[in-house]
């Protein structure tokens, strides 16, 4: 199954961290700098999954007070991951080590 980002561009997530219903997804994006050079940058999307009254899965970017410990955990894991792959926001594409999407599974964090 291919995952699309919110913009519908078909960009696959770089990594996803989940603790219960809370998840943080790391996205790698590529663009052109002001000088025309290809550069990569990373973004993080955070969401909570829940079932609606019709028993259908939905997501939201709103969190309850009890969600905050798990939210902090997945955000810290995403930050740790980005530091481990030595991300430089303004680095030219291909100048930093890249991580194969197929070699990095989603991480379920058990609390």
Contact map, one row per residue, 1 for C-alpha under 8 A:
111000000000000000000000000000000000000000000000000000000000000000000000000000000000000000000000000000000000000
111100000101000000000000000000000000000000000000000000000000000000000000000000000000000000000000000000000000000
111110000111100000000000000000000000000000000000000000000000000000000000000000000000000000000000000000000000000
011111111111100000000000000000000000000000000000000000000000000000000000000000000000000000000000000000000000000
001111111111100000000000000000000000000000000000000000000000000000000000000000000000000000000000000000000000000
000111111000000000000000000000000000000000000000000000000000000000000000000000000000000000000000000000000000000
000111111000000000000000000000000000000000000000000000000000000000000000000000000000000000000000000000000000000
000111111110000000000000000000000000000000000000000000000000000000000000000000000000000000000000000000000000000
000111111110000000000000000000000000000000000000000000000000000000000000000000000000000000000000000000000000000
011110011111000000000000000000000000000000000000000000000000000000000000000000000000000000000000000000000000000
001110011111100000000000001000000000000000000000000000000000000000000000000000000000000000000000000000000000000
011110000111110000000000001000000000000000000000000000000000000000000000000000000000000000000000000010000000000
001110000011111100000000111100000000000000000000000000000000000000000000000000000000000000000000000010000000000
000000000001111100000000111100000000000000000000000000000000000000000000000000000000000000000000001010010000000
000000000000111110000000111000000000000000000000000000000000000000000000000000000000000000000000000010011100000
000000000000111111000011110000000000000000000000000000000000000000000000000001000000000000000000000000001110000
000000000000001111100011100000000000000000000000000000000000000000000000010011000000000000000000000000000111100
000000000000000111111111000000000000000000000000000000000000000000000000010000000000000000000000000000000111100
000000000000000011111110000000000000000000000000000000000000000000000110110000000000000000000000000000000001111
000000000000000001111110000000000000000000000000000000000000000000000100000000000000000000000000000000000001110
000000000000000001111110000000000000000000000001110000000000000000000000000000000000000000000000000000000000000
000000000000000001111111000000000000000000000111100000000000000000100110010000000000000000000000000000000000000
000000000000000111111111100000000000000000000111000000000000000000000010010000000000000000000000000000000000000
000000000000000111000111110000000000000000011110000000000000000000000000011001000000000000000000000000000000000
000000000000111110000011111000000000000000011100000000000000000000000000000001000000000000000000000000000000000
000000000000111100000001111100000000000001111000000000000000000000000000000001000000000000000000000000000000000
000000000011111000000000111110000000000001111000000000000000000000000000000000000000000000000000000000000000000
000000000000110000000000011111000000000111100000000000000000000000000000000000000000000000000000000000000000000
000000000000000000000000001111100000000111100000000000000000000000000000000000000000000000000000000000000000000
000000000000000000000000000111110000011110000000000000000000000000000000000000000000000000001000000000000000000
000000000000000000000000000011111000011100000000000000000000000000000000000000000000000000000000000000000000000
000000000000000000000000000001111111111000000000000000000000000000000000000000000000000000000000000000000000000
000000000000000000000000000000111111111000000000000000000000000000000000000000000000000000000000000000000000000
000000000000000000000000000000011111100000000000000000000000000000000000000000000000000000000000000000000000000
000000000000000000000000000000011111100000000000000000000000000000000000000000000000000000000000000000000000000
000000000000000000000000000000011111110000000000000000000000000000000000000000000000000000000000000000000000000
000000000000000000000000000000011111111000000000000000000000000000000000000000000000000000010000000000000000000
000000000000000000000000000001111001111100000000000000000000000000000000000000000000000000011000000000000000000
000000000000000000000000000001111000111110000000000000000000000000000000000000000000000011111000000000000000000
000000000000000000000000000111100000011111000000000000000000000000000000000000000000000011111000000000000000000
000000000000000000000000000111000000001111100000000000000000000000000000000000000000001111100000000000000000000
000000000000000000000000011110000000000111110000000000000000000000000000000000000000001010000000000000000000000
000000000000000000000000011110000000000011111000000000000000000000000000000000000000000000000000000000000000000
000000000000000000000001111000000000000001111100000000000000000000000000000001000000000000000000000000000000000
000000000000000000000001111000000000000000111110000000000000000000000000000000000000000000000000000000000000000
000000000000000000000111100000000000000000011111000000000000100000000000000000000000000000000000000000000000000
000000000000000000000111000000000000000000001111100000000011110000000000000000000000000000000000000000000000000
000000000000000000001110000000000000000000000111110000000011111000000000000000000000000000000000000000000000000
000000000000000000001100000000000000000000000011111000001111000000000000000000000000000000000000000000000000000
000000000000000000001000000000000000000000000001111100001110000000000000000000000000000000000000000000000000000
000000000000000000000000000000000000000000000000111111111100000000000000000000000000000000000000000000000000000
000000000000000000000000000000000000000000000000011111111100000000000000000000000000000000000000000000000000000
000000000000000000000000000000000000000000000000001111110000000000000000000000000000000000000000000000000000000
000000000000000000000000000000000000000000000000001111110000000000000000000000000000000000000000000000000000000
000000000000000000000000000000000000000000000000001111111000000000000000000000000000000000000000000000000000000
000000000000000000000000000000000000000000000000001111111100000000000000000000000000000000000000000000000000000
000000000000000000000000000000000000000000000000111100111110000000000000000000000000000000000000000000000000000
000000000000000000000000000000000000000000000000111100011111000000000000000000000000000000000000000000000000000
000000000000000000000000000000000000000000000011110000001111100000000000000000000000000000000000000000000000000
000000000000000000000000000000000000000000000011100000000111111000000000000000000000000000000000000000000000000
000000000000000000000000000000000000000000000111000000000011111000000000000000000000000000000000000000000000000
000000000000000000000000000000000000000000000011000000000001111100000000000000000000000000000000000000000000000
000000000000000000000000000000000000000000000001000000000001111110110000000000000000000000000000000000000000000
000000000000000000000000000000000000000000000000000000000000011111110000000000000000000000000000000000000000000
000000000000000000000000000000000000000000000000000000000000001111110000000000000000000000000000000000000000000
000000000000000000000000000000000000000000000000000000000000000111111000000000000000000000000000000000000000000
000000000000000000000100000000000000000000000000000000000000001111111110000000000000000000000000000000000000000
000000000000000000000000000000000000000000000000000000000000001111111111000000000000000000000000000000000000000
000000000000000000000000000000000000000000000000000000000000000001111111100000000000000000000000000000000000000
000000000000000000110100000000000000000000000000000000000000000000111111110000000000000000000000000000000000000
000000000000000000100110000000000000000000000000000000000000000000111111111000000000000000000000000000000000000
000000000000000000000000000000000000000000000000000000000000000000011111111100000000000000000000000000000000000
000000000000000000100000000000000000000000000000000000000000000000001111111110000000000000000000000000000000000
000000000000000011100111000000000000000000000000000000000000000000000111111111000000000000000000000000000000100
000000000000000000000001000000000000000000000000000000000000000000000011111111100000000000000000000000000000000
000000000000000000000000000000000000000000000000000000000000000000000001111111110000000000000000000000000000000
000000000000000010000000000000000000000000000000000000000000000000000000111111111000000000000000000000000000000
000000000000000110000001110000000000000000010000000000000000000000000000011111111100000000000000000000000000000
000000000000000000000000000000000000000000000000000000000000000000000000001111111110000000000000000000000000000
000000000000000000000000000000000000000000000000000000000000000000000000000111111111000000000000000000000000000
000000000000000000000000000000000000000000000000000000000000000000000000000011111111100000000000000000000000000
000000000000000000000000000000000000000000000000000000000000000000000000000001111111111000000000000000000000000
000000000000000000000000000000000000000000000000000000000000000000000000000000111111111000000000000000000000000
000000000000000000000000000000000000000000000000000000000000000000000000000000011111111000000000000000000000000
000000000000000000000000000000000000000000000000000000000000000000000000000000001111111000000000111000000000000
000000000000000000000000000000000000000000000000000000000000000000000000000000000111111100000001100000000000000
000000000000000000000000000000000000000011000000000000000000000000000000000000000111111110100001000000000000000
000000000000000000000000000000000000000010000000000000000000000000000000000000000000011111100001000000000000000
000000000000000000000000000000000000001111000000000000000000000000000000000000000000001111100000000000000000000
000000000000000000000000000000000000001110000000000000000000000000000000000000000000000111110000000000000000000
000000000000000000000000000000000000001110000000000000000000000000000000000000000000001111111011000000000000000
000000000000000000000000000000000000111100000000000000000000000000000000000000000000000001111111000000000000000
000000000000000000000000000001000000011100000000000000000000000000000000000000000000000000111111000000000000000
000000000000000000000000000000000000000000000000000000000000000000000000000000000000000000011111110000000000000
000000000000000000000000000000000000000000000000000000000000000000000000000000000000000000111111100000000000000
000000000000000000000000000000000000000000000000000000000000000000000000000000000000011100111111110000000000000
000000000000000000000000000000000000000000000000000000000000000000000000000000000000110000000111111000000000000
000000000000000000000000000000000000000000000000000000000000000000000000000000000000100000000101111100000000000
000000000000010000000000000000000000000000000000000000000000000000000000000000000000100000000000111110110000000
000000000000000000000000000000000000000000000000000000000000000000000000000000000000000000000000011111110000000
000000000001111000000000000000000000000000000000000000000000000000000000000000000000000000000000001111111000000
000000000000000000000000000000000000000000000000000000000000000000000000000000000000000000000000000111111000000
000000000000000000000000000000000000000000000000000000000000000000000000000000000000000000000000001111111000000
000000000000011000000000000000000000000000000000000000000000000000000000000000000000000000000000001111111100000
000000000000001100000000000000000000000000000000000000000000000000000000000000000000000000000000000011111110000
000000000000001111000000000000000000000000000000000000000000000000000000000000000000000000000000000000011111000
000000000000000111000000000000000000000000000000000000000000000000000000000000000000000000000000000000001111100
000000000000000011110000000000000000000000000000000000000000000000000000000000000000000000000000000000000111110
000000000000000011110000000000000000000000000000000000000000000000000000010000000000000000000000000000000011111
000000000000000000110000000000000000000000000000000000000000000000000000000000000000000000000000000000000001111
000000000000000000100000000000000000000000000000000000000000000000000000000000000000000000000000000000000000111
